[in-house]
């Protein structure tokens, strides 16, 4: 069950949710850039919106399910470190980020370079390389 939408966007943009990632998650608008898709997917993790995550995951690497409702993850902060390509004119792009979270009072982080591909004017998450 998705979590209730916040007023400010969870992606850290300091913009109202419905004017930022909410337009993608709630209104079905396609992200214009790889970074916008990555930010919206982070927001989807925060809000436990598994349907959105699966819908924006490329079919070549998409899992059957994620089991977000079973996870006790408290997402804390997203920090985008950089992008390579991924503009509205590109077909491929990467986004490097750090996502901080907490599980059972233990703070952790994911440092990843995510790969994205655009097909039929729609960006999709393909996979990522994790760093320690």
C-alpha positions in Angstrom: 0.0 0.0 0.0 1.6 3.3 -1.1 2.3 5.9 1.6 0.4 9.2 1.5 2.0 11.9 -0.7 4.0 14.5 1.1 3.8 18.3 0.5 7.4 18.7 -0.5 9.0 16.2 -2.9 11.0 13.3 -1.2 13.7 13.6 -3.9 15.1 16.7 -2.1 14.3 19.2 -4.8 12.5 21.5 -2.2 9.7 21.7 -4.8 6.1 20.7 -4.0 5.6 17.0 -4.7 2.9 17.4 -7.3 5.1 19.9 -9.3 8.1 17.6 -9.1 8.1 13.8 -8.9 4.3 13.7 -8.2 3.6 14.6 -11.8 5.3 11.3 -12.8 4.0 9.1 -10.0 0.4 10.5 -9.7 -0.4 11.9 -13.2 1.4 9.4 -15.4 3.6 12.0 -17.2 6.8 10.6 -18.5 10.1 12.0 -17.1 11.9 14.2 -19.6 15.4 13.2 -18.4 17.2 10.2 -16.9 17.8 12.3 -13.7 14.1 13.2 -13.4 13.3 9.5 -13.7 15.9 8.5 -11.1 14.6 11.2 -8.7 11.0 10.0 -9.3 12.0 6.4 -8.6 13.7 7.5 -5.3 10.4 9.2 -4.4 8.6 6.0 -5.4 10.8 4.0 -2.9 10.0 6.6 -0.2 6.3 6.3 -0.9 6.3 2.5 -1.4 4.9 2.8 -4.9 6.0 -0.6 -6.3 3.8 -0.3 -9.3 5.6 2.9 -10.5 9.0 1.3 -9.9 8.1 -1.7 -12.0 6.5 0.4 -14.7 9.6 2.4 -15.1 12.0 -0.5 -15.0 13.2 -1.8 -18.4 11.7 -5.1 -19.3 15.1 -6.7 -19.9 16.0 -6.4 -16.2 12.7 -5.9 -14.4 12.0 -8.2 -11.5 8.5 -9.7 -11.0 8.1 -7.9 -7.7 10.0 -5.9 -5.2 8.3 -6.6 -1.8 8.5 -3.0 -0.6 5.7 -3.6 1.9 7.9 -6.2 3.6 10.9 -3.8 4.0 11.2 -1.6 7.0 13.2 1.0 5.2 13.1 4.7 6.2 14.5 6.7 3.3 16.4 9.8 4.6 18.0 11.7 1.8 18.9 11.6 -1.9 22.1 13.3 -3.2 22.7 13.4 -7.0 26.4 13.4 -7.6 26.4 13.7 -11.4 24.8 12.7 -14.7 26.2 11.7 -18.1 23.9 12.2 -21.0 20.3 11.4 -20.2 18.9 14.7 -21.7 15.6 14.8 -23.6 17.7 14.5 -26.8 19.6 11.4 -25.7 18.7 7.7 -25.8 21.0 6.6 -23.0 22.1 8.2 -19.7 23.7 7.5 -16.3 23.0 9.1 -13.0 25.4 8.8 -10.0 23.7 9.2 -6.6 23.9 8.4 -2.9 20.6 7.4 -1.2 20.7 7.4 2.6 18.3 5.3 4.6 17.8 3.7 7.9 16.8 0.1 8.9 16.2 -0.8 12.5 17.9 2.4 13.7 21.0 1.7 11.6 21.9 4.3 9.0 23.2 3.1 5.7 23.6 4.3 2.1 23.5 3.2 -1.4 26.1 4.7 -3.8 25.1 3.8 -7.3 25.6 4.7 -10.9 22.3 3.9 -12.6 21.9 3.2 -16.3 18.8 4.5 -18.2 17.6 4.0 -21.7 14.9 5.8 -23.6 12.5 3.9 -25.8 9.5 5.3 -27.6 10.1 8.7 -25.8 10.0 7.0 -22.4 12.9 6.7 -20.0 13.5 3.4 -18.2 15.8 2.3 -15.4 18.0 -0.6 -16.7 20.5 -1.4 -13.9 23.2 0.1 -11.8 26.7 -0.4 -10.5 27.0 -0.2 -6.7 30.0 1.4 -4.9 31.0 1.0 -1.3 
